[in-house]
Amino acid sequence: MAKPLPQPTGWEYIRIGRSGVHGRGLFAARDLPKGTCVMEYKGERVSKAEGNRRTDAQWEQGRVYTFELSTRVDLDGSVRSNVARLANFSCEPNCESENEGGRHIWIKAVRSIKAGEEITYDYNFPLVEPPPVCKCGAKACRGYIVGEDHVKDLKAWLAKQAEHKPERKAARRTKAKRAR
């Protein structure tokens, strides 16, 4: 197993490109061994109250960039200089987010990543109703952008939706052929 690369000082391990998952994405600029800190998720440090307000506003826009740093402080990564905000969600990610003592958020490789491979991680979003649809294309795709820690809530929500599904009255029919 290859040794992890040194902690990046900028964006040297990634490049921006068109994503098959969603719009733009981030791609490995070189082979990245498991355990490598791929990039730091940067942003504005804000109070929990302000973080909650921004998160709600971001949900309304369909893009959430807020990370919890601690019980009192959030990190709003919506700033343009935060290239890490372009990393897409996956149900089978190659990275994970790691909180370094409430000071930094690192996106770290959970397995070896080949040059050119898209950088993805599980956002660990709680269930919101309705949950955003996932387009990650993973074999084990959950169908929705819901964190692995919240799959139980998603399954309960899906079961509830199935119970309230309206019964189909009849299938489509063609018009009867007219006799000539």
Backbone hydrogen bonds in HBPLUS format (Angstrom, degrees):
<---DONOR---> <-ACCEPTOR-->    atom                        ^
c    i                          cat <-CA-CA->   ^        H-A-AA   ^      H-
h    n   atom  resd res      DA  || num        DHA   H-A  angle D-A-AA Bond
n    s   type  num  typ     dist DA aas  dist angle  dist       angle   num
A0014-ILE N   A0011-TRP O   3.22 MM   3  5.72 168.2  2.23 119.6 123.2     1
A0029-ALA N   A0013-TYR O   2.90 MM  16  5.18 173.0  1.91 121.5 123.5     2
A0015-ARG N   A0027-PHE O   2.85 MM  12  5.28 136.1  2.04 143.1 156.0     3
A0027-PHE N   A0015-ARG O   2.82 MM  12  5.28 155.7  1.88 154.5 162.2     4
A0017-GLY N   A0025-GLY O   3.02 MM   8  5.54 159.1  2.06 148.7 151.2     5
A0025-GLY N   A0017-GLY O   2.80 MM   8  5.54 153.8  1.87 162.1 166.6     6
A0019-SER N   A0023-GLY O   2.71 MM   4  5.45 172.4  1.72 157.0 154.9     7
A0119-ILE N   A0026-LEU O   2.72 MM  93  5.44 166.4  1.74 141.5 145.8     8
A0028-ALA N   A0117-GLU O   2.93 MM  89  5.59 162.4  1.96 152.1 154.3     9
A0116-GLY N   A0028-ALA O   2.75 MM  88  5.07 167.9  1.77 138.5 142.8    10
A0032-LEU N   A0113-ILE O   2.75 MM  81  5.00 167.7  1.76 154.1 158.4    11
A0113-ILE N   A0032-LEU O   2.80 MM  81  5.00 163.4  1.82 147.8 153.6    12
A0036-THR N   A0033-PRO O   3.16 MM   3  5.88 153.0  2.24 143.6 144.1    13
A0035-GLY N   A0109-ALA O   2.86 MM  74  5.12 163.1  1.89 133.0 137.8    14
A0109-ALA N   A0036-THR O   2.88 MM  73  5.38 163.9  1.91 155.4 157.0    15
A0038-VAL N   A0107-ILE O   2.76 MM  69  5.64 137.0  1.94 150.4 163.7    16
A0107-ILE N   A0039-MET O   2.86 MM  68  5.45 169.7  1.87 169.4 169.8    17
A0041-TYR N   A0105-ILE O   2.77 MM  64  5.30 166.5  1.79 150.7 155.4    18
A0044-GLU N   A0076-ASP O   2.95 MM  32  5.08 151.1  2.03 140.0 135.2    19
A0076-ASP N   A0044-GLU O   2.84 MM  32  5.08 169.3  1.85 148.5 147.4    20
A0046-VAL N   A0074-ASP O   2.92 MM  28  5.37 166.2  1.94 148.0 152.1    21
A0074-ASP N   A0046-VAL O   2.89 MM  28  5.37 165.7  1.91 154.9 159.7    22
A0051-GLY N   A0047-SER O   2.76 MM   4  5.95 155.4  1.81 151.5 159.9    23
A0048-LYS N   A0072-ARG O   2.97 MM  24  5.08 123.8  2.29 136.2 129.5    24
A0052-ASN N   A0048-LYS O   2.82 MM   4  6.04 155.1  1.88 150.5 156.1    25
A0053-ARG N   A0049-ALA O   3.05 MM   4  6.31 156.0  2.11 144.0 150.5    26
A0054-ARG N   A0050-GLU O   2.89 MM   4  6.13 164.1  1.91 152.8 156.7    27
A0055-THR N   A0051-GLY O   2.84 MM   4  5.96 157.2  1.89 147.2 154.2    28
A0056-ASP N   A0052-ASN O   2.99 MM   4  6.17 162.9  2.02 148.6 152.4    29
A0057-ALA N   A0053-ARG O   3.08 MM   4  6.35 160.0  2.12 147.2 152.6    30
A0058-GLN N   A0054-ARG O   2.79 MM   4  5.99 153.7  1.86 149.8 157.8    31
A0059-TRP N   A0055-THR O   2.85 MM   4  6.12 152.3  1.92 151.5 158.7    32
A0060-GLU N   A0056-ASP O   3.17 MM   4  6.46 153.7  2.24 143.9 150.3    33
A0061-GLN N   A0057-ALA O   3.24 MM   4  6.59 137.1  2.44 136.8 147.8    34
A0061-GLN N   A0058-GLN O   3.02 MM   3  5.01 126.2  2.32  95.0 109.2    35
A0062-GLY N   A0058-GLN O   2.96 MM   4  6.19 114.8  2.40 138.4 155.8    36
A0063-ARG N   A0058-GLN O   3.11 MM   5  5.39 151.6  2.19 150.4 146.7    37
A0062-GLY N   A0059-TRP O   3.03 MM   3  4.92 146.8  2.14  97.7 108.1    38
A0077-GLY N   A0065-TYR O   2.99 MM  12  4.98 160.3  2.03 128.7 131.0    39
A0067-PHE N   A0075-LEU O   2.85 MM   8  5.06 160.4  1.89 144.2 150.4    40
A0075-LEU N   A0067-PHE O   2.72 MM   8  5.06 160.7  1.76 153.9 158.9    41
A0069-LEU N   A0073-VAL O   2.95 MM   4  5.52 145.2  2.07 137.0 146.4    42
A0070-SER N   A0073-VAL O   2.98 MM   3  5.15 155.5  2.04 153.4 150.8    43
A0082-ASN N   A0079-VAL O   3.00 MM   3  5.64 164.1  2.03 121.1 126.3    44
A0085-ARG N   A0082-ASN O   3.18 MM   3  5.91 163.8  2.21 117.6 122.0    45
A0086-LEU N   A0083-VAL O   3.01 MM   3  5.91 171.5  2.02 128.3 131.1    46
A0087-ALA N   A0084-ALA O   3.13 MM   3  5.69 172.0  2.13 119.6 121.8    47
A0121-TYR N   A0088-ASN O   3.16 MM  33  6.70 148.8  2.27 148.9 158.3    48
A0110-VAL N   A0094-ASN O   2.87 MM  16  5.57 159.2  1.91 126.9 134.0    49
A0095-CYS N   A0120-THR O   2.97 MM  25  5.86 129.3  2.24 155.4 170.4    50
A0096-GLU N   A0108-LYS O   2.83 MM  12  5.40 141.8  1.97 142.6 154.6    51
A0108-LYS N   A0096-GLU O   2.83 MM  12  5.40 166.2  1.85 163.5 162.5    52
A0098-GLU N   A0106-TRP O   2.75 MM   8  5.11 149.1  1.84 151.7 160.3    53
A0106-TRP N   A0098-GLU O   2.88 MM   8  5.11 166.8  1.90 147.1 149.9    54
A0100-GLU N   A0104-HIS O   2.75 MM   4  5.10 172.3  1.76 158.8 160.8    55
A0103-ARG N   A0100-GLU O   3.02 MM   3  5.77 165.4  2.05 124.7 129.5    56
A0117-GLU N   A0114-LYS O   3.03 MM   3  5.57 163.1  2.06 138.2 140.2    57
A0147-GLY N   A0125-PHE O   2.84 MM  22  4.85 169.0  1.85 138.3 141.5    58
A0145-ILE N   A0132-PRO O   2.80 MM  13  5.49 160.8  1.84 150.7 156.4    59
A0134-CYS N   A0143-GLY O   3.04 MM   9  5.03 172.2  2.05 106.8 108.8    60
A0141-CYS N   A0138-ALA O   3.08 MM   3  4.88 146.4  2.20 116.2 110.8    61
A0146-VAL N   A0144-TYR O   2.97 MM   2  5.67 120.4  2.33 109.8  93.1    62
A0150-HIS N   A0147-GLY O   2.76 MM   3  5.26 159.2  1.81 118.1 125.5    63
A0151-VAL N   A0148-GLU O   3.46 MM   3  5.41 169.4  2.47 109.5 108.0    64
A0154-LEU N   A0150-HIS O   3.11 MM   4  6.47 152.9  2.19 146.5 154.5    65
A0155-LYS N   A0151-VAL O   2.86 MM   4  6.17 161.0  1.90 156.9 160.9    66
A0156-ALA N   A0152-LYS O   3.11 MM   4  6.36 155.9  2.17 145.3 151.4    67
A0157-TRP N   A0153-ASP O   2.95 MM   4  6.19 155.3  2.01 146.7 153.7    68
A0158-LEU N   A0154-LEU O   2.84 MM   4  6.11 161.1  1.88 156.3 161.2    69
A0159-ALA N   A0155-LYS O   2.98 MM   4  6.16 155.2  2.04 144.7 151.3    70
A0160-LYS N   A0156-ALA O   3.01 MM   4  6.23 154.0  2.08 144.6 151.6    71
A0161-GLN N   A0157-TRP O   2.92 MM   4  6.22 150.8  2.00 147.5 155.9    72
A0162-ALA N   A0158-LEU O   2.96 MM   4  6.21 152.8  2.03 146.7 153.8    73
A0163-GLU N   A0159-ALA O   3.08 MM   4  6.37 146.5  2.20 143.9 152.3    74
A0164-HIS N   A0160-LYS O   3.33 MM   4  6.59 144.5  2.46 141.5 149.6    75
A0165-LYS N   A0162-ALA O   3.41 MM   3  5.20 166.4  2.43 100.9 103.3    76
